[in-house]
Amino acid sequence: MSYSKPVFIGDSLTYEIAKGYSTIQAVDARYKVGSGLSTKKILDWQRYAEQFSFEEYDTVYVILGTNDHVQISEKEKYTSKVRHFIQTIKARNQNVIWLLPPTLKDPAKNRLLDNTRQAIMTASQIEGITTVDTRTVLGETYKDVIDGTTVRTKDGIHITPNGALLTVTQLLF
């Protein structure tokens, strides 16, 4: 049986983006603040994916990577983790879309996130899934406000409801 709604899974950015999406269409969301694929300390996403019923959804949106500050020396290993994660999801649902992490306010973290994004894009291309770059809407350089609308929170990481709605309407519909 297949539902006619998507599921969003990922870190804390998932909440606001899924909430924005829900203003347009029904959605489910599973997220864990501070989580990522680099560590199992908060949540073992691989194990979670192995037990999740992805086949019950029409699309799986993944929002992971923001907490995974990948060093250049770790890029290959991280790419393998992402590939394995994608393969696990695709075993039950072929329609997977990965939203890449937005630009952060902290320049040092952004340099590491460049490696993270590259690893996700490489793995996604190899595994044949779509990536959506949130920076297309939220900016290649960090911006709190776009066209007079506050799109980012004061912490320099998260997205406001307006930023989420902008991301959803511009990139996913």
C-alpha positions as CSV (number, residue, x, y, z in Angstrom):
1,M,0.0,0.0,0.0
2,S,1.3,3.5,-0.8
3,Y,0.3,6.8,0.8
4,S,-0.1,9.9,-1.3
5,K,2.2,11.9,1.0
6,P,5.9,12.3,1.5
7,V,8.0,11.8,4.6
8,F,10.8,14.1,5.7
9,I,13.6,12.6,7.7
10,G,16.7,14.2,9.2
11,D,18.1,16.7,11.6
12,S,16.5,19.7,13.3
13,L,16.2,21.6,9.9
14,T,13.7,18.9,9.0
15,Y,11.1,20.2,11.4
16,E,10.6,23.7,9.9
17,I,10.9,22.5,6.3
18,A,8.3,19.7,6.8
19,K,6.1,22.2,8.7
20,G,6.3,24.6,5.7
21,Y,5.5,21.7,3.3
22,S,2.5,20.8,5.4
23,T,0.9,24.1,4.6
24,I,0.6,22.9,1.0
25,Q,0.3,19.2,1.3
26,A,0.0,16.5,4.0
27,V,3.4,15.2,5.2
28,D,5.0,13.1,7.8
29,A,8.3,14.0,9.5
30,R,10.8,12.1,11.6
31,Y,13.7,14.2,12.9
32,K,16.3,14.3,15.7
33,V,17.9,17.5,16.8
34,G,21.7,17.4,16.5
35,S,21.9,14.2,14.6
36,G,23.8,13.2,11.5
37,L,25.4,10.3,9.7
38,S,28.9,11.1,11.1
39,T,28.0,9.9,14.6
40,K,25.6,7.5,16.2
41,K,25.7,9.3,19.5
42,I,22.3,10.9,19.1
43,L,20.7,8.6,16.6
44,D,22.0,5.7,14.5
45,W,20.3,6.8,11.2
46,Q,21.5,3.7,9.4
47,R,19.8,1.4,11.9
48,Y,16.7,3.7,11.9
49,A,16.5,3.5,8.1
50,E,16.8,-0.3,8.1
51,Q,13.7,-0.4,10.3
52,F,11.6,2.4,8.8
53,S,8.6,1.7,6.4
54,F,9.7,3.9,3.5
55,E,7.4,2.0,1.1
56,E,4.4,3.7,2.8
57,Y,5.3,7.1,1.3
58,D,5.4,8.5,-2.2
59,T,8.6,10.5,-1.7
60,V,11.4,10.4,0.9
61,Y,13.0,13.8,1.6
62,V,16.3,13.5,3.5
63,I,17.7,16.5,5.4
64,L,20.9,15.4,6.9
65,G,24.5,16.8,6.8
66,T,24.2,20.1,8.6
67,N,25.7,18.5,11.8
68,D,28.3,16.5,9.8
69,H,31.3,18.8,9.5
70,V,33.4,16.5,7.2
71,Q,37.1,17.0,6.9
72,I,38.7,16.5,3.5
73,S,40.4,13.4,4.8
74,E,36.9,12.0,5.8
75,K,35.1,12.7,2.6
76,E,35.5,9.3,1.0
77,K,34.3,7.5,4.2
78,Y,31.3,9.9,4.5
79,T,30.4,9.4,0.8
80,S,30.3,5.6,1.6
81,K,28.0,6.2,4.6
82,V,25.7,8.3,2.5
83,R,25.6,5.8,-0.3
84,H,24.8,3.0,2.1
85,F,22.0,5.1,3.7
86,I,20.5,5.9,0.3
87,Q,20.7,2.2,-0.7
88,T,18.8,1.3,2.4
89,I,16.1,3.7,1.7
90,K,15.9,2.8,-2.0
91,A,15.4,-0.8,-1.2
92,R,11.9,0.2,-0.1
93,N,11.3,3.5,-2.0
94,Q,13.0,4.6,-5.2
95,N,11.8,8.2,-4.9
96,V,14.4,9.8,-2.7
97,I,15.4,13.5,-2.7
98,W,18.2,14.9,-0.5
99,L,18.1,18.5,0.5
100,L,21.7,19.8,0.9
101,P,22.6,21.8,4.0
102,P,22.2,25.6,3.8
103,T,25.0,28.1,4.3
104,L,25.7,28.6,7.9
105,K,26.8,31.9,9.6
106,D,30.1,30.3,10.9
107,P,32.7,30.4,8.1
108,A,34.8,27.5,9.5
109,K,31.7,25.2,9.7
110,N,30.8,26.3,6.1
111,R,34.2,25.2,4.8
112,L,33.6,21.8,6.3
113,L,30.0,21.7,5.0
114,D,31.4,22.2,1.5
115,N,33.0,18.8,1.9
116,T,29.8,17.4,3.4
117,R,27.8,18.7,0.4
118,Q,30.3,17.4,-2.1
119,A,30.2,13.9,-0.5
120,I,26.3,13.9,-0.5
121,M,26.2,15.1,-4.1
122,T,28.7,12.4,-5.2
123,A,26.9,9.6,-3.4
124,S,23.5,10.8,-4.7
125,Q,24.7,10.9,-8.3
126,I,26.2,7.4,-8.0
127,E,22.9,6.1,-6.4
128,G,20.7,8.0,-8.9
129,I,18.8,10.2,-6.6
130,T,18.0,13.9,-6.8
131,T,19.7,16.5,-4.7
132,V,18.2,19.9,-4.0
133,D,20.5,22.7,-3.0
134,T,18.9,24.9,-0.3
135,R,21.5,27.6,-1.0
136,T,19.7,28.3,-4.3
137,V,17.0,30.0,-2.3
138,L,18.7,30.8,1.0
139,G,21.9,32.1,-0.5
140,E,25.5,30.9,-1.3
141,T,26.6,33.4,1.3
142,Y,24.8,33.6,4.7
143,K,21.9,36.0,4.9
144,D,19.4,36.5,7.7
145,V,17.0,38.4,5.5
146,I,16.1,38.0,1.8
147,D,13.9,40.6,0.1
148,G,12.9,42.1,3.5
149,T,11.9,38.7,4.9
150,T,13.7,37.1,7.8
151,V,14.6,33.6,6.6
152,R,17.2,32.5,9.2
153,T,17.1,32.3,13.0
154,K,19.6,34.2,15.2
155,D,21.7,31.0,15.8
156,G,23.0,31.2,12.3
157,I,22.0,27.6,11.5
158,H,18.2,27.2,11.5
159,I,15.6,28.4,9.1
160,T,12.5,30.5,10.1
161,P,9.0,29.5,9.1
162,N,9.3,32.1,6.2
163,G,12.6,30.6,5.2
164,A,11.2,27.1,5.2
165,L,8.1,28.1,3.1
166,L,10.4,29.9,0.7
167,T,12.6,26.8,0.4
168,V,9.6,24.5,-0.1
169,T,7.8,26.7,-2.6
170,Q,10.8,27.5,-4.7
171,L,12.5,24.2,-4.7
172,L,10.0,21.4,-4.1
173,F,6.9,22.6,-6.0
